[in-house]
Amino acid sequence: MWVEAEILRVQLPKPETSQSLETVIRMAQPRETDPLLPHDTGNSHDNNNAIQRLRRHLNNPVSTHHTDLILLYCYIITGLLDSSAVFIWGSFVSMQTGNTVYLGLGLASQASHPKKSGAGSGSGNDDRWIKSGISIISFCLGSLIFGAFHRAFSPRKRWVLMASSALQMICITCAATIVTMERPSKDSALTWRVIVPLAMVAFQSSGQAVISRVLKLGGLSSVVLTSVYCDLFSHPDFLSGVAFRKDVEERRRAGAVVCLLAGAVMGGFWARSEVGLMGALWTAVGLKAVIVLAWCFWRRGDRGDVEVQA
């Protein structure tokens, strides 16, 4: 028995301990291509997915369903800014029809009595025509820039609408900051402290009108009511009341009148208070911020979704 065991022990192969040890040492040694820190592939993958989802969300077109509510909301901002601006600055920042009338009256006054109408006199009525001209020019320039911006990209992409509304909010914020520091009054001289905030608020007002065109809701420009009044009262079923029950366009027109009137009352309260124009502008900043958030969370639309349904 002892001899057989000895024979078996001799025939067993010896373990290649030296080769195994070399293999372990080779695997343990770092290579130049090995990273210094281990990669967290799980978190990196999640972050990439989150970025991709955010990018798709911002590039998606928004649905045009019920976007008339946002334009009606903009009418409140228009009434708020126009009423307070007319009370303090003496000119409109949105309704350029009234500014055109003021400009015409000022030019007529200049032609007949040139010495009575000076830019630095400090009288709100004397330089009203100049302020109105500044507002008109700023509004036209804003229409040019906002229109080009929406045409350069897909007009109804979420990020485009958010950026447009955010730019409008920034313009009002800058104007509100200047007004807060300078506190202009009706008798303030026509200096940059009046011209710059007036121009910036008029500039942003055009953005609302451009968005109404982008959303295929030209009847709700959010800056004027003249055509709205015409369409509202010329409806064949206006007196019977059927129009308000069956025609969504008629309800939108009535809502536009109510919203702008409510904003004008609010702006009048601000302008007559101790806070003055500053309060109206900062209120408008907050209202614009709501619009930016609304576009961020608005329902996604289809690529071919171009018509607005109520």
C-alpha positions as CSV (number, residue, x, y, z in Angstrom):
1,M,0.0,0.0,0.0
2,W,2.8,2.4,0.9
3,V,4.5,1.7,-2.4
4,E,1.3,2.4,-4.5
5,A,0.7,5.7,-2.7
6,E,4.3,6.7,-3.3
7,I,3.9,6.0,-7.0
8,L,0.7,8.0,-7.3
9,R,2.3,10.9,-5.6
10,V,5.2,10.9,-8.0
11,Q,2.9,10.8,-11.0
12,L,0.8,13.8,-10.0
13,P,1.7,17.0,-11.9
14,K,3.3,19.8,-9.9
15,P,1.4,23.0,-9.7
16,E,2.9,25.8,-11.8
17,T,3.2,28.2,-8.9
18,S,5.7,30.4,-10.5
19,Q,3.5,31.0,-13.6
20,S,0.4,31.7,-11.5
21,L,2.3,34.1,-9.4
22,E,3.6,36.0,-12.4
23,T,0.1,36.2,-13.8
24,V,-1.3,37.7,-10.5
25,I,1.5,40.2,-10.4
26,R,1.0,41.2,-14.0
27,M,-2.8,41.7,-13.4
28,A,-2.1,43.8,-10.3
29,Q,0.3,46.2,-12.0
30,P,-1.4,49.3,-13.4
31,R,-1.2,50.1,-17.0
32,E,-0.8,53.6,-18.6
33,T,-4.2,53.3,-20.2
34,D,-6.0,52.5,-16.9
35,P,-8.1,55.4,-15.5
36,L,-6.9,56.9,-12.2
37,L,-10.4,56.9,-10.7
38,P,-13.1,54.3,-11.4
39,H,-15.9,55.4,-13.7
40,D,-19.4,55.5,-12.2
41,T,-21.1,54.3,-15.4
42,G,-24.6,54.2,-13.8
43,N,-24.7,57.9,-12.8
44,S,-23.1,59.0,-16.0
45,H,-25.8,57.1,-18.0
46,D,-28.6,58.6,-15.9
47,N,-27.2,62.1,-16.4
48,N,-27.0,61.6,-20.2
49,N,-30.5,60.4,-20.3
50,A,-31.7,63.4,-18.2
51,I,-29.9,65.8,-20.6
52,Q,-31.4,64.1,-23.6
53,R,-34.9,64.3,-22.1
54,L,-34.5,68.0,-21.3
55,R,-33.2,68.7,-24.8
56,R,-36.2,66.9,-26.4
57,H,-38.6,68.7,-24.1
58,L,-37.2,72.1,-25.0
59,N,-37.1,71.4,-28.7
60,N,-40.7,70.0,-28.9
61,P,-43.4,72.3,-30.3
62,V,-46.0,73.4,-27.8
63,S,-49.6,72.6,-28.3
64,T,-51.7,75.5,-29.5
65,H,-54.7,74.2,-27.6
66,H,-55.9,76.9,-25.1
67,T,-53.0,79.2,-25.8
68,D,-55.6,81.9,-26.1
69,L,-55.6,81.9,-22.3
70,I,-51.9,83.1,-22.3
71,L,-52.8,86.0,-24.7
72,L,-55.7,87.0,-22.6
73,Y,-53.4,87.0,-19.7
74,C,-51.0,89.3,-21.7
75,Y,-53.9,91.8,-22.0
76,I,-53.7,92.3,-18.3
77,I,-50.1,93.2,-18.6
78,T,-50.8,95.6,-21.4
79,G,-53.5,97.4,-19.5
80,L,-51.2,97.5,-16.4
81,L,-48.3,99.0,-18.3
82,D,-50.2,101.3,-20.6
83,S,-52.3,103.0,-17.9
84,S,-49.4,103.6,-15.5
85,A,-47.1,104.7,-18.4
86,V,-49.6,107.3,-19.7
87,F,-50.2,108.6,-16.2
88,I,-46.5,109.1,-15.4
89,W,-44.7,109.3,-18.8
90,G,-47.5,110.7,-20.8
91,S,-47.3,108.2,-23.6
92,F,-48.4,104.6,-24.3
93,V,-46.0,101.7,-24.4
94,S,-48.2,99.2,-26.2
95,M,-51.1,101.0,-27.9
96,Q,-49.2,102.7,-30.8
97,T,-52.4,104.1,-32.3
98,G,-52.6,106.6,-29.4
99,N,-48.9,107.3,-29.7
100,T,-49.3,108.1,-33.4
101,V,-52.0,110.6,-32.5
102,Y,-49.8,112.2,-29.8
103,L,-46.9,112.3,-32.3
104,G,-49.1,114.0,-34.9
105,L,-50.3,116.6,-32.4
106,G,-46.8,117.3,-31.3
107,L,-45.6,117.8,-34.9
108,A,-48.5,120.2,-35.6
109,S,-47.6,122.1,-32.4
110,Q,-43.9,122.3,-33.5
111,A,-44.9,123.6,-36.9
112,S,-47.2,126.3,-35.4
113,H,-45.4,127.2,-32.2
114,P,-41.8,125.8,-32.3
115,K,-40.6,127.7,-29.2
116,K,-43.3,126.3,-26.9
117,S,-42.4,122.7,-27.4
118,G,-38.9,122.0,-26.0
119,A,-37.5,118.6,-25.2
120,G,-35.8,119.7,-22.0
121,S,-38.6,121.8,-20.6
122,G,-39.7,119.2,-18.1
123,S,-43.3,119.5,-19.0
124,G,-45.0,116.2,-19.6
125,N,-47.4,117.6,-22.2
126,D,-44.6,119.5,-24.1
127,D,-42.5,116.5,-24.7
128,R,-45.2,113.9,-25.0
129,W,-44.9,113.7,-28.7
130,I,-41.2,112.9,-28.4
131,K,-41.9,110.1,-25.9
132,S,-44.6,108.8,-28.2
133,G,-42.2,108.8,-31.1
134,I,-39.6,106.9,-29.0
135,S,-42.3,104.4,-28.1
136,I,-43.3,103.9,-31.7
137,I,-39.7,103.4,-32.9
138,S,-38.9,101.0,-30.1
139,F,-42.1,99.0,-30.8
140,C,-41.3,98.7,-34.5
141,L,-37.7,97.7,-33.7
142,G,-38.9,95.1,-31.3
143,S,-41.3,93.7,-34.0
144,L,-38.5,93.4,-36.4
145,I,-36.2,91.6,-33.9
146,F,-38.8,89.3,-32.4
147,G,-40.2,88.4,-35.8
148,A,-36.7,87.6,-37.1
149,F,-35.9,85.5,-34.0
150,H,-39.0,83.4,-34.4
151,R,-38.4,82.9,-38.1
152,A,-34.8,81.9,-37.5
153,F,-35.9,78.9,-35.5
154,S,-39.1,76.8,-35.4
155,P,-41.5,79.5,-34.2
156,R,-43.4,77.3,-31.7
157,K,-40.6,75.4,-30.2
158,R,-40.8,75.4,-26.4
159,W,-37.4,77.0,-25.9
160,V,-38.1,79.7,-28.5
161,L,-41.3,80.8,-26.8
162,M,-39.6,80.7,-23.4
163,A,-36.7,82.7,-24.6
164,S,-39.0,85.3,-26.2
165,S,-41.0,85.7,-23.0
166,A,-37.9,85.7,-20.9
167,L,-36.4,88.6,-23.0
168,Q,-39.6,90.5,-22.5
169,M,-39.3,90.0,-18.8
170,I,-35.7,91.1,-18.8
171,C,-36.6,94.3,-20.6
172,I,-39.2,95.2,-18.0
173,T,-36.8,94.2,-15.2
174,C,-34.2,96.6,-16.5
175,A,-36.8,99.4,-16.8
176,A,-38.1,98.7,-13.3
177,T,-34.6,98.9,-11.9
178,I,-34.0,102.3,-13.5
179,V,-37.4,103.6,-12.3
180,T,-36.8,102.2,-8.8
181,M,-33.5,104.1,-8.5
182,E,-34.7,107.4,-10.2
183,R,-38.4,107.5,-9.2
184,P,-39.6,109.6,-12.2
185,S,-42.7,111.8,-11.9
186,K,-45.0,113.5,-14.4
187,D,-42.7,116.6,-14.4
188,S,-39.4,114.7,-14.9
189,A,-37.2,116.1,-17.6
190,L,-36.8,114.1,-20.8
191,T,-33.4,112.4,-20.0
192,W,-32.1,108.9,-20.4
193,R,-33.8,108.1,-17.1
194,V,-37.1,108.4,-18.9
195,I,-36.1,107.5,-22.4
196,V,-34.4,104.2,-21.7
197,P,-37.1,102.5,-19.5
198,L,-39.8,103.8,-21.9
199,A,-38.0,102.4,-24.9
200,M,-37.4,99.0,-23.2
201,V,-41.0,98.5,-22.1
202,A,-42.3,99.5,-25.6
203,F,-39.7,97.2,-27.2
204,Q,-40.9,94.2,-25.2
205,S,-44.6,94.9,-25.9
206,S,-44.0,94.0,-29.6
207,G,-43.0,90.5,-28.5
208,Q,-46.5,89.8,-27.3
209,A,-47.9,90.8,-30.6
210,V,-45.4,88.6,-32.5
211,I,-46.3,85.6,-30.3
212,S,-50.0,86.1,-31.2
213,R,-49.1,85.7,-34.8
214,V,-46.9,82.6,-34.1
215,L,-49.9,81.0,-32.4
216,K,-52.2,81.8,-35.3
217,L,-54.3,84.1,-33.1
218,G,-53.9,87.4,-34.8
219,G,-57.3,88.5,-33.5
220,L,-55.8,88.6,-30.0
221,S,-52.8,90.8,-30.5
222,S,-52.7,91.6,-26.8
223,V,-51.8,95.2,-27.4
224,V,-54.9,96.8,-29.0
225,L,-58.7,96.6,-28.7
226,T,-60.0,98.6,-31.6
227,S,-60.4,95.6,-34.0
228,V,-61.6,93.5,-31.1
229,Y,-64.4,96.0,-30.3
230,C,-65.4,96.0,-34.0
231,D,-65.5,92.2,-34.3
232,L,-67.2,91.8,-30.9
233,F,-70.2,94.1,-31.6
234,S,-70.6,93.5,-35.3
235,H,-71.3,89.8,-34.8
236,P,-74.7,89.0,-36.2
237,D,-75.8,87.1,-33.0
238,F,-74.4,89.6,-30.5
239,L,-77.7,90.9,-29.4
240,S,-79.3,87.5,-29.0
241,G,-76.5,86.2,-26.9
242,V,-76.1,83.1,-29.0
243,A,-72.6,84.2,-30.0
244,F,-71.3,83.9,-26.5
245,R,-72.6,80.4,-26.1
246,K,-71.6,79.0,-29.4
247,D,-68.7,81.1,-30.8
248,V,-65.4,80.8,-29.0
249,E,-64.0,83.8,-30.9
250,E,-66.7,86.0,-29.4
251,R,-65.8,84.8,-25.9
252,R,-62.2,85.5,-26.6
253,R,-63.0,89.1,-27.6
254,A,-65.1,89.7,-24.6
255,G,-62.3,88.3,-22.4
256,A,-59.7,90.6,-24.0
257,V,-61.8,93.6,-23.1
258,V,-62.3,92.5,-19.5
259,C,-58.6,91.6,-19.1
260,L,-57.2,94.8,-20.5
261,L,-59.7,96.8,-18.4
262,A,-58.7,95.0,-15.3
263,G,-55.0,95.6,-16.0
264,A,-55.7,99.3,-16.6
265,V,-57.5,99.6,-13.3
266,M,-54.6,97.9,-11.5
267,G,-52.0,100.2,-13.3
268,G,-54.1,103.2,-12.3
269,F,-54.0,102.2,-8.7
270,W,-50.2,101.7,-8.8
271,A,-49.6,105.0,-10.6
272,R,-51.7,107.0,-8.1
273,S,-50.1,105.3,-5.1
274,E,-46.9,106.3,-3.3
275,V,-45.1,103.5,-5.1
276,G,-46.0,104.8,-8.5
277,L,-44.8,103.4,-11.8
278,M,-42.2,101.3,-10.0
279,G,-45.0,99.0,-8.5
280,A,-46.6,98.5,-11.9
281,L,-43.4,97.5,-13.6
282,W,-42.3,95.0,-10.9
283,T,-45.8,93.6,-11.0
284,A,-45.4,93.1,-14.7
285,V,-42.1,91.4,-14.2
286,G,-43.8,88.8,-11.9
287,L,-46.6,88.3,-14.5
288,K,-44.1,87.8,-17.3
289,A,-42.3,85.2,-15.1
290,V,-45.5,83.2,-14.9
291,I,-45.7,83.1,-18.7
292,V,-42.1,81.8,-19.0
293,L,-43.0,79.0,-16.6
294,A,-46.3,78.3,-18.4
295,W,-44.4,77.7,-21.7
296,C,-42.0,75.4,-19.8
297,F,-44.8,73.1,-18.6
298,W,-47.2,73.6,-21.5
299,R,-48.4,70.4,-23.2
300,R,-46.4,69.2,-26.1
301,G,-48.0,69.5,-29.5
302,D,-47.8,67.6,-32.7
303,R,-45.5,68.6,-35.5
304,G,-48.4,69.5,-37.6
305,D,-50.4,71.2,-34.9
306,V,-50.8,74.7,-36.3
307,E,-54.5,75.4,-35.7
308,V,-55.8,76.6,-32.3
309,Q,-58.7,74.8,-30.9
310,A,-60.6,75.9,-27.8
